Amino acid sequence: MEVKQLLPNYGTVAVADWSSHLSVAARRAWTVDRAVAEAFERTVWVFKAVDSIAEHQANLDFVLRDDKSGDLIEDDPLLELLNDGKANQLETGRQFRYRLSAQILLSARGAFVEITTDRRGRPIRLDLLPPGRTRPVPGFNGDLLAHFETITPDGTRVPVPAERVRWFRKPHPTDPYMGITPLQAAGLSVDQDFLAKIYNNSFLLNDGRPGGVLSVEGRTNETDARKLEERFGRGPAEAGKLTVIGGGKLSYVDLGATPRDMAYGEMASRAKEEVLAAYGVGETVLGNSSGRTWDNAEQELFTFWTITMPPHLRILTTGFAEDAGDGVRSEFDTGAVEVLRRTAEARRREAREEVKEGLISPDEYRQIAEYEPYDLPHTRAIYIAMGRTPIPTRPEDAAALGLASPDQQAGAPGEQPPAEAEPEPASDAPADAAAPDAGDAAAAAGEAAALDETDPATGQAFGMLQNILNEEPATETKTLLTPRTARDVRDQIEPDLQAVLQALTRRLVQRTAARVASPKLRKHTRHWQAEYKADTRVGSAPLDSGKAADVEQWQQEATAALTPALVATAATVAGFPDGPRISAASWPITEARDWLVAGIVGAARRLSVLIATGDAAGDDIDRLVAEVRAQLPGLEEWAARAGVQAATGLTHAVEYVVAQDAAGPGGLVSALWRTRRDADVRPSHEAVDGQVRRGGMPFQVGEAELRWPGDFTGPIEETANCRCRVSWTVSPAR
């Protein structure tokens, strides 16, 4: 048998041993010991692929849920064993799960877990049996499994009852007692990758060719020939030297590498691609995203988490299903995986667009966004795009939405009213002295219930009525303006404005993070990774934070996105086409838009300062991107608060325009401030309750002067989350 010393670090390798691996039997014989020794511990691509899958799995939280309610179960001992508790004396739960995943990916027979339980049958310890020395033992008379058998290091065979062992494997298509691993398909590629490295290292150590030969024509003797041979040393230290041969006429021969010598690179590249394809792991998952665009790197991560990881995680959850209990399902919490969160965010954005187009209701959106539905008539309804008109999805919601027909409000045709609804007149009373019509009585009762004698507007109305009864001439006629059910309209437009603002803030954060990581912004800075020795794209310039969060661009984009939304909501408040038309140039729109755009621009400026500060402090690109994305929750909270104030302030501004339109030239408009009159009202607002001002004149609210609740010109401490309302009284000119 021919034996050749290849490398000191690899020992003596028999050529016959390598050639035997090319046989069909040898290619199938990837036992776990060989897989660990010749693949996991020796081939970098196998190690990184197995390590990435196992590490990502171990970082996830193992959770249990109730099948019916979907609630998390927190008191199960299996959770402690598999998460942050001790699985056994030597391993924590996450270390145990890492080894379990690695064995599933390397052992053709699968992984075997022995579970130790207490007297009540609850698991208290988990141990991995050696996969190379453990096997299932078939039973008799149709019983596929009798027990498991493991061999101790001293050679003793120990049977283990089947109920104490959990068997984890990717099932083999033909053999129920075996599993299958990626190495069984990519084994030859693993050998090829290792042999290519051996070939290249041996070539470097044994090759003594100079860079060129300078030859002189003429004959030479034996002594000169030996001297010539000695000039050609071996190893990388001798490569590239210039050698002179013979005497006479000179000629030069270039001894550059041949295509056969350069085949190592192509061979190693092909082997890497085949190994990573077998495991379903892209290089971005391994930590190398060079040579890829941002979208391609994101797609590799998305493919890994949606195609590679779910089947592997399902093997683990299925294996522990027996220990989870009846009515309980086991799963891994992937809510913290960034690439999957972005997918969920995209679905929520799509659902918000469907709400705007009137395809789904707000309650249906809340279910998609994993919120509890309100289950109210207004949230169960769908709203068509023009005018945001609610369309009831249940017959009983029509009355609550104010869309029921008179017949529906009074009862179905032919339906008898209750006996007490209309009392019968006395038998001795004349016909014309009968009780008033039930509808008039109900209206009168409603008016009586709605009157508040302490209300200044009500007092003015009683005063005018008394003047009419006394036949005194009235100088003016006043009417209480109710353009629409104001509170309902304001609550209706609030989620629309919040959705637009939250979409803007998400785009701001995501686009800024993408620009920070983009090659264009990293060029000529310390963040550029050199691709060759003299890479001129590496420099010391700071990151251009102004380009990452372009304030001027975001001002224009926010203006373009907010203007149509504000115009649509203003038209809803004004009751157009019955009310006055509010255009994009109207002062209520420009005032609300400028206030909201200032908030978006301020957020962009803060992101720019954050990037510049982190870059100056020496943070790397990954940390800068993470810092930018970490600002999203705070900006979304701001968007929610700003949507509330924008809805309140815009509603009152548009109502003021409607009141002026109703008053006409020479007419007067007055405003009455009302609070909710509960424990949550701020003291400064409680002091204003019941005060009347001429339309447009400010109320004194604490230290601030506000024209109405949510006034965009007021301080944030008096306008944020304000729930007060203003009632308008119109005095048209005679």
RABELDA-V543685 format. One record per residue. N is the residue number from 0. NEAR is the number of other ideal C-beta (glycine too) atoms within 10 Angstrom. D_FIRST is the distance of its C-alpha to the first C-alpha in Angstrom with 2 decimals. Layout:
N/NEAR/D_FIRST ; N/NEAR/D_FIRST
This chain:
0/6/0.00 ; 1/6/3.80 ; 2/11/6.35 ; 3/9/9.94 ; 4/11/13.22 ; 5/17/15.35 ; 6/13/18.46 ; 7/8/19.75 ; 8/6/21.49 ; 9/14/18.52 ; 10/8/16.21 ; 11/10/12.46 ; 12/15/11.06 ; 13/12/7.65 ; 14/12/8.06 ; 15/10/7.30 ; 16/11/10.05 ; 17/13/12.31 ; 18/10/12.17 ; 19/12/13.03 ; 20/18/16.13 ; 21/10/17.48 ; 22/10/18.20 ; 23/7/21.78 ; 24/8/21.15 ; 25/16/19.11 ; 26/15/21.85 ; 27/10/24.49 ; 28/14/22.94 ; 29/22/24.42 ; 30/15/25.58 ; 31/23/27.88 ; 32/14/25.45 ; 33/17/22.85 ; 34/27/25.81 ; 35/19/27.11 ; 36/11/23.93 ; 37/18/22.34 ; 38/26/25.63 ; 39/19/28.75 ; 40/10/27.59 ; 41/15/25.37 ; 42/22/26.99 ; 43/12/30.51 ; 44/24/31.87 ; 45/27/30.95 ; 46/15/32.39 ; 47/20/35.59 ; 48/27/36.11 ; 49/26/35.82 ; 50/17/37.77 ; 51/19/40.52 ; 52/25/41.12 ; 53/21/41.09 ; 54/15/43.23 ; 55/22/45.78 ; 56/22/46.10 ; 57/21/46.59 ; 58/13/49.29 ; 59/20/51.41 ; 60/15/54.01 ; 61/23/53.61 ; 62/19/57.11 ; 63/22/58.95 ; 64/16/61.87 ; 65/13/64.55 ; 66/9/64.13 ; 67/7/67.85 ; 68/8/69.12 ; 69/8/65.96 ; 70/9/66.83 ; 71/11/64.18 ; 72/17/63.69 ; 73/8/63.41 ; 74/7/63.67 ; 75/18/60.62 ; 76/15/58.27 ; 77/23/55.21 ; 78/20/56.12 ; 79/15/56.00 ; 80/25/52.61 ; 81/27/50.97 ; 82/17/52.71 ; 83/11/53.72 ; 84/14/53.93 ; 85/15/51.39 ; 86/24/49.11 ; 87/17/47.93 ; 88/7/47.96 ; 89/9/45.09 ; 90/16/45.63 ; 91/17/48.48 ; 92/21/48.98 ; 93/19/47.51 ; 94/14/44.39 ; 95/22/43.96 ; 96/25/44.37 ; 97/21/41.84 ; 98/15/39.14 ; 99/25/40.32 ; 100/24/39.91 ; 101/24/36.46 ; 102/27/35.28 ; 103/24/36.87 ; 104/22/34.98 ; 105/24/31.55 ; 106/25/31.65 ; 107/23/31.29 ; 108/21/33.30 ; 109/25/35.99 ; 110/26/37.79 ; 111/25/39.91 ; 112/21/43.05 ; 113/18/44.95 ; 114/18/48.66 ; 115/11/50.96 ; 116/14/54.65 ; 117/10/57.93 ; 118/5/60.57 ; 119/7/61.96 ; 120/8/58.64 ; 121/13/58.10 ; 122/19/54.59 ; 123/14/54.36 ; 124/14/50.60 ; 125/23/47.40 ; 126/15/43.88 ; 127/19/40.52 ; 128/21/38.44 ; 129/15/34.66 ; 130/25/33.52 ; 131/18/30.07 ; 132/18/31.76 ; 133/23/34.89 ; 134/17/35.55 ; 135/20/38.69 ; 136/13/39.63 ; 137/12/41.46 ; 138/12/44.83 ; 139/6/46.66 ; 140/4/49.48 ; 141/5/48.73 ; 142/9/48.08 ; 143/9/45.08 ; 144/14/44.55 ; 145/14/45.32 ; 146/15/43.94 ; 147/20/40.97 ; 148/15/38.50 ; 149/19/36.67 ; 150/15/34.36 ; 151/10/35.21 ; 152/7/32.69 ; 153/5/33.27 ; 154/7/32.37 ; 155/8/35.98 ; 156/9/36.81 ; 157/12/40.03 ; 158/11/42.02 ; 159/16/43.91 ; 160/10/46.95 ; 161/16/46.62 ; 162/10/49.84 ; 163/13/48.37 ; 164/18/45.30 ; 165/21/45.33 ; 166/18/42.37 ; 167/21/41.61 ; 168/21/39.33 ; 169/16/39.42 ; 170/12/39.78 ; 171/16/37.17 ; 172/7/38.83 ; 173/7/37.87 ; 174/10/36.81 ; 175/11/39.63 ; 176/15/37.44 ; 177/16/35.06 ; 178/20/35.60 ; 179/16/34.02 ; 180/26/32.96 ; 181/25/32.52 ; 182/28/28.80 ; 183/17/28.34 ; 184/16/29.69 ; 185/25/28.37 ; 186/23/24.92 ; 187/14/23.20 ; 188/22/25.57 ; 189/25/24.64 ; 190/19/20.93 ; 191/18/22.11 ; 192/25/24.36 ; 193/18/21.79 ; 194/16/19.25 ; 195/20/22.29 ; 196/19/23.13 ; 197/15/19.66 ; 198/16/19.89 ; 199/16/23.42 ; 200/15/22.87 ; 201/15/20.00 ; 202/12/22.32 ; 203/11/25.14 ; 204/15/23.34 ; 205/10/21.72 ; 206/14/24.58 ; 207/15/27.19 ; 208/17/29.28 ; 209/17/32.98 ; 210/12/35.49 ; 211/15/36.86 ; 212/18/37.14 ; 213/14/40.57 ; 214/17/40.56 ; 215/13/43.34 ; 216/11/43.66 ; 217/10/43.59 ; 218/8/41.42 ; 219/13/39.35 ; 220/8/38.16 ; 221/7/34.98 ; 222/8/36.27 ; 223/13/37.00 ; 224/11/33.56 ; 225/10/31.93 ; 226/12/34.42 ; 227/15/33.61 ; 228/8/29.84 ; 229/8/30.77 ; 230/15/32.93 ; 231/13/30.04 ; 232/11/28.78 ; 233/12/26.09 ; 234/11/26.60 ; 235/10/29.48 ; 236/9/31.99 ; 237/14/31.68 ; 238/15/31.75 ; 239/11/35.06 ; 240/14/36.46 ; 241/10/38.52 ; 242/16/37.57 ; 243/12/39.93 ; 244/19/38.74 ; 245/16/40.80 ; 246/13/44.55 ; 247/10/47.15 ; 248/9/47.54 ; 249/12/45.84 ; 250/12/43.65 ; 251/9/41.68 ; 252/11/38.41 ; 253/7/37.53 ; 254/13/33.81 ; 255/9/34.13 ; 256/10/31.32 ; 257/8/30.45 ; 258/7/30.60 ; 259/7/26.84 ; 260/13/26.74 ; 261/10/29.40 ; 262/13/27.75 ; 263/15/26.62 ; 264/10/30.17 ; 265/11/30.70 ; 266/16/27.41 ; 267/19/28.18 ; 268/12/31.78 ; 269/14/30.98 ; 270/23/28.61 ; 271/17/31.39 ; 272/13/34.00 ; 273/17/32.09 ; 274/26/31.38 ; 275/21/35.01 ; 276/15/36.35 ; 277/20/34.56 ; 278/23/36.20 ; 279/17/39.47 ; 280/25/39.83 ; 281/23/41.16 ; 282/18/40.59 ; 283/18/44.23 ; 284/24/43.59 ; 285/17/40.77 ; 286/8/43.33 ; 287/12/42.70 ; 288/19/45.56 ; 289/10/45.32 ; 290/9/45.81 ; 291/15/47.79 ; 292/11/51.50 ; 293/14/53.32 ; 294/9/53.76 ; 295/12/50.09 ; 296/19/49.06 ; 297/17/51.71 ; 298/15/50.51 ; 299/19/46.93 ; 300/18/48.34 ; 301/16/50.64 ; 302/17/47.84 ; 303/20/45.75 ; 304/19/48.70 ; 305/12/49.94 ; 306/10/46.79 ; 307/19/43.85 ; 308/23/45.65 ; 309/11/48.14 ; 310/10/45.62 ; 311/19/43.68 ; 312/21/46.98 ; 313/13/48.11 ; 314/19/45.16 ; 315/24/46.37 ; 316/16/50.08 ; 317/12/49.53 ; 318/19/47.54 ; 319/20/50.40 ; 320/13/53.18 ; 321/11/53.71 ; 322/22/54.47 ; 323/19/56.78 ; 324/16/59.48 ; 325/5/61.64 ; 326/11/63.30 ; 327/15/61.00 ; 328/15/58.27 ; 329/24/55.51 ; 330/16/54.49 ; 331/21/53.34 ; 332/11/55.95 ; 333/16/54.89 ; 334/12/58.34 ; 335/10/57.14 ; 336/20/54.43 ; 337/11/55.95 ; 338/16/54.70 ; 339/16/55.98 ; 340/13/59.29 ; 341/15/59.82 ; 342/12/59.38 ; 343/14/62.01 ; 344/14/64.29 ; 345/11/64.03 ; 346/11/65.08 ; 347/17/68.03 ; 348/15/69.09 ; 349/10/69.01 ; 350/20/71.08 ; 351/22/73.63 ; 352/13/74.04 ; 353/16/74.61 ; 354/21/77.31 ; 355/19/79.00 ; 356/12/78.98 ; 357/17/80.49 ; 358/13/77.51 ; 359/17/76.95 ; 360/22/79.13 ; 361/22/78.67 ; 362/20/77.86 ; 363/18/75.05 ; 364/19/73.70 ; 365/17/73.81 ; 366/14/71.74 ; 367/16/69.11 ; 368/13/69.15 ; 369/9/68.82 ; 370/11/72.37 ; 371/8/75.01 ; 372/14/77.45 ; 373/12/81.10 ; 374/9/82.33 ; 375/12/85.65 ; 376/19/87.55 ; 377/18/86.85 ; 378/18/83.11 ; 379/20/82.75 ; 380/23/84.44 ; 381/19/82.79 ; 382/21/84.34 ; 383/13/84.71 ; 384/11/84.01 ; 385/9/87.57 ; 386/12/89.73 ; 387/17/87.29 ; 388/14/89.39 ; 389/23/88.20 ; 390/14/87.58 ; 391/19/87.82 ; 392/14/85.04 ; 393/10/87.21 ; 394/9/90.87 ; 395/10/91.91 ; 396/19/90.58 ; 397/19/93.00 ; 398/14/95.95 ; 399/17/94.02 ; 400/16/92.94 ; 401/12/96.52 ; 402/15/95.67 ; 403/16/97.44 ; 404/9/100.31 ; 405/7/103.83 ; 406/10/103.60 ; 407/13/100.33 ; 408/10/101.80 ; 409/14/105.00 ; 410/12/103.39 ; 411/7/102.62 ; 412/6/105.53 ; 413/5/107.66 ; 414/8/106.21 ; 415/7/108.99 ; 416/10/109.02 ; 417/7/109.23 ; 418/8/112.70 ; 419/6/113.00 ; 420/11/112.02 ; 421/14/115.58 ; 422/10/118.38 ; 423/9/121.29 ; 424/12/124.62 ; 425/10/127.53 ; 426/5/129.68 ; 427/6/132.83 ; 428/11/131.20 ; 429/8/131.90 ; 430/6/129.19 ; 431/5/129.03 ; 432/9/128.59 ; 433/13/125.34 ; 434/13/122.22 ; 435/9/120.58 ; 436/10/117.70 ; 437/13/114.49 ; 438/10/112.58 ; 439/10/115.18 ; 440/13/115.14 ; 441/12/111.36 ; 442/11/111.51 ; 443/11/114.27 ; 444/10/112.35 ; 445/10/109.26 ; 446/9/111.37 ; 447/8/113.03 ; 448/8/109.72 ; 449/9/108.35 ; 450/11/111.39 ; 451/11/111.14 ; 452/7/114.51 ; 453/7/112.93 ; 454/18/111.01 ; 455/15/112.82 ; 456/17/112.09 ; 457/15/113.60 ; 458/12/116.59 ; 459/17/117.13 ; 460/16/117.01 ; 461/13/119.61 ; 462/11/121.78 ; 463/16/121.81 ; 464/11/122.55 ; 465/10/125.49 ; 466/13/126.84 ; 467/11/126.80 ; 468/8/128.60 ; 469/7/131.19 ; 470/6/131.63 ; 471/10/130.81 ; 472/6/129.30 ; 473/12/125.63 ; 474/9/124.44 ; 475/11/120.91 ; 476/12/118.80 ; 477/18/115.46 ; 478/13/112.55 ; 479/14/109.35 ; 480/20/106.39 ; 481/11/103.51 ; 482/21/101.46 ; 483/19/98.83 ; 484/11/97.63 ; 485/19/96.44 ; 486/11/94.27 ; 487/13/92.42 ; 488/21/91.88 ; 489/24/90.62 ; 490/14/88.13 ; 491/22/87.08 ; 492/24/86.21 ; 493/19/84.48 ; 494/19/81.07 ; 495/22/81.15 ; 496/25/81.58 ; 497/20/78.99 ; 498/21/76.43 ; 499/23/77.04 ; 500/26/76.80 ; 501/22/73.63 ; 502/16/71.98 ; 503/22/72.99 ; 504/25/71.62 ; 505/19/68.27 ; 506/16/67.99 ; 507/22/68.96 ; 508/23/66.27 ; 509/15/63.46 ; 510/17/64.24 ; 511/26/64.58 ; 512/24/61.23 ; 513/16/59.55 ; 514/21/61.18 ; 515/27/60.10 ; 516/18/56.44 ; 517/15/56.80 ; 518/13/55.10 ; 519/8/58.49 ; 520/20/60.06 ; 521/19/57.09 ; 522/15/56.94 ; 523/15/57.98 ; 524/17/57.82 ; 525/16/55.45 ; 526/21/54.20 ; 527/18/52.42 ; 528/13/48.65 ; 529/10/47.54 ; 530/10/45.08 ; 531/6/44.43 ; 532/5/45.37 ; 533/6/48.83 ; 534/11/49.99 ; 535/10/53.78 ; 536/13/54.31 ; 537/16/53.76 ; 538/14/57.04 ; 539/7/59.37 ; 540/10/62.10 ; 541/14/63.15 ; 542/22/62.64 ; 543/20/65.59 ; 544/24/66.86 ; 545/14/69.85 ; 546/16/67.66 ; 547/25/65.67 ; 548/27/68.96 ; 549/18/71.36 ; 550/16/74.80 ; 551/10/76.72 ; 552/12/74.37 ; 553/22/74.62 ; 554/15/78.38 ; 555/12/78.52 ; 556/18/76.09 ; 557/25/77.92 ; 558/16/81.25 ; 559/9/80.00 ; 560/18/78.56 ; 561/23/81.49 ; 562/17/84.44 ; 563/11/84.16 ; 564/20/83.41 ; 565/27/86.48 ; 566/20/88.67 ; 567/19/87.65 ; 568/27/88.35 ; 569/26/91.65 ; 570/20/92.71 ; 571/23/91.96 ; 572/26/94.15 ; 573/23/96.94 ; 574/15/97.00 ; 575/17/96.75 ; 576/9/98.26 ; 577/9/101.17 ; 578/20/100.84 ; 579/19/100.61 ; 580/12/97.55 ; 581/25/95.29 ; 582/10/93.48 ; 583/13/90.58 ; 584/9/93.15 ; 585/18/95.24 ; 586/11/95.52 ; 587/23/94.06 ; 588/21/90.87 ; 589/13/90.57 ; 590/17/91.32 ; 591/26/88.68 ; 592/21/86.11 ; 593/12/86.60 ; 594/19/86.22 ; 595/27/82.95 ; 596/20/81.50 ; 597/13/82.27 ; 598/19/80.10 ; 599/26/77.13 ; 600/17/77.57 ; 601/12/77.76 ; 602/24/74.46 ; 603/24/72.81 ; 604/15/74.20 ; 605/14/72.88 ; 606/24/69.38 ; 607/19/69.59 ; 608/12/70.63 ; 609/19/67.87 ; 610/28/65.18 ; 611/18/66.69 ; 612/13/66.99 ; 613/21/63.42 ; 614/22/62.05 ; 615/11/64.10 ; 616/9/62.83 ; 617/8/59.18 ; 618/17/58.14 ; 619/12/55.12 ; 620/20/55.38 ; 621/11/54.18 ; 622/13/56.83 ; 623/25/59.52 ; 624/19/58.77 ; 625/14/58.85 ; 626/17/62.16 ; 627/25/63.68 ; 628/17/62.65 ; 629/12/63.98 ; 630/18/67.46 ; 631/17/67.56 ; 632/11/68.96 ; 633/13/71.80 ; 634/21/72.65 ; 635/15/72.69 ; 636/12/75.13 ; 637/17/77.28 ; 638/24/77.22 ; 639/16/78.46 ; 640/15/81.30 ; 641/20/82.21 ; 642/21/82.39 ; 643/19/84.91 ; 644/24/87.14 ; 645/29/86.83 ; 646/24/87.96 ; 647/26/90.88 ; 648/25/92.04 ; 649/27/91.73 ; 650/30/93.54 ; 651/24/96.54 ; 652/24/96.65 ; 653/30/96.71 ; 654/29/99.29 ; 655/21/101.47 ; 656/19/101.27 ; 657/25/102.19 ; 658/22/105.10 ; 659/19/106.41 ; 660/17/106.21 ; 661/18/108.18 ; 662/21/110.79 ; 663/10/111.41 ; 664/7/113.37 ; 665/9/115.60 ; 666/18/114.05 ; 667/16/112.77 ; 668/22/109.47 ; 669/21/109.10 ; 670/23/106.03 ; 671/20/105.95 ; 672/21/103.01 ; 673/17/101.74 ; 674/19/99.10 ; 675/13/97.36 ; 676/9/99.59 ; 677/7/96.92 ; 678/5/95.36 ; 679/10/92.69 ; 680/17/95.23 ; 681/17/95.13 ; 682/7/98.42 ; 683/15/98.93 ; 684/22/98.69 ; 685/13/100.87 ; 686/16/103.63 ; 687/20/103.64 ; 688/14/103.91 ; 689/15/107.03 ; 690/14/107.82 ; 691/16/109.00 ; 692/18/108.52 ; 693/9/109.45 ; 694/20/106.51 ; 695/12/104.25 ; 696/11/105.84 ; 697/14/103.44 ; 698/22/103.51 ; 699/13/103.30 ; 700/23/100.18 ; 701/16/99.70 ; 702/9/99.47 ; 703/17/98.35 ; 704/15/100.35 ; 705/27/98.82 ; 706/21/100.26 ; 707/26/98.48 ; 708/26/95.51 ; 709/27/92.19 ; 710/24/94.00 ; 711/21/91.38 ; 712/13/93.58 ; 713/23/93.70 ; 714/14/91.51 ; 715/10/88.43 ; 716/11/89.75 ; 717/19/92.67 ; 718/22/90.99 ; 719/14/87.53 ; 720/12/87.37 ; 721/22/91.16 ; 722/17/92.42 ; 723/22/96.06 ; 724/19/97.93 ; 725/23/100.89 ; 726/18/103.59 ; 727/25/105.50 ; 728/21/109.24 ; 729/21/110.64 ; 730/18/114.26 ; 731/16/114.89 ; 732/11/117.77 ; 733/9/120.97
